[in-house]
Amino acid sequence: MSRKVIRLPAVQTKVNASRSTIHRWELDPSSGFPKRVRLGENSVGWYEHEIDEWLANRPRVTSKPKAA
């Protein structure tokens, strides 16, 4: 099975979050955000299927009408 690794700009687009938010999720074990994979001395990426699974398991937010 081939695992596709995606870099930070693709992760940002996929999860619709900034670099800072992704970093905060990485530091917070309760977020369940996937671990990065070291690709070289100065490069990292994430397994795309892990990002997809993480997104699929995020709770959906429903908006409630504001009280007047």
NUVEX-901011 format. One record per residue (C-alpha): residue number from 1; y, x negated, z; residue in three letters. Coordinates in pm, whole numbers. Example, Ala and Ser with C-alpha at 12.3 -4.5 7.8 and 13.67 -1.06 7.14 Angstrom:
2
1 -450 -1230 780 ALA
2 -106 -1367 714 SER
***
This chain:
68
1 0 0 0 MET
2 335 -141 -104 SER
3 617 -107 145 ARG
4 967 -102 5 LYS
5 1230 -282 211 VAL
6 1588 -161 183 ILE
7 1899 -348 289 ARG
8 2184 -227 510 LEU
9 2400 -62 241 PRO
10 2105 154 132 ALA
11 2024 241 495 VAL
12 2388 337 555 GLN
13 2379 568 253 THR
14 2043 719 344 LYS
15 2134 800 707 VAL
16 2506 858 636 ASN
17 2618 629 917 ALA
18 2833 321 962 SER
19 2709 -30 1033 ARG
20 2828 10 1395 SER
21 2639 334 1446 THR
22 2320 187 1304 ILE
23 2358 -113 1535 HIS
24 2409 118 1834 ARG
25 2094 314 1740 TRP
26 1903 -14 1718 GLU
27 2011 -110 2070 LEU
28 1920 231 2215 ASP
29 1540 263 2253 PRO
30 1569 640 2302 SER
31 1707 681 1948 SER
32 1375 577 1797 GLY
33 1555 403 1510 PHE
34 1320 173 1318 PRO
35 1320 -200 1385 LYS
36 1469 -430 1126 ARG
37 1255 -674 930 VAL
38 1367 -1035 891 ARG
39 1370 -1125 522 LEU
40 1516 -1473 550 GLY
41 1735 -1688 766 GLU
42 2041 -1465 713 ASN
43 1901 -1140 580 SER
44 1734 -832 720 VAL
45 1610 -501 589 GLY
46 1421 -191 696 TRP
47 1103 -33 566 TYR
48 1217 267 366 GLU
49 925 483 475 HIS
50 1016 424 843 GLU
51 1376 531 778 ILE
52 1249 841 595 ASP
53 1014 929 886 GLU
54 1295 879 1138 TRP
55 1522 1111 940 LEU
56 1249 1373 904 ALA
57 1194 1378 1281 ASN
58 1560 1408 1381 ARG
59 1645 1741 1541 PRO
60 1852 1976 1329 ARG
61 2189 2072 1463 VAL
62 2298 2430 1433 THR
63 2657 2525 1481 SER
64 2744 2803 1720 LYS
65 3048 3024 1668 PRO
66 3342 2912 1879 LYS
67 3441 3140 2163 ALA
68 3785 3292 2127 ALA
***
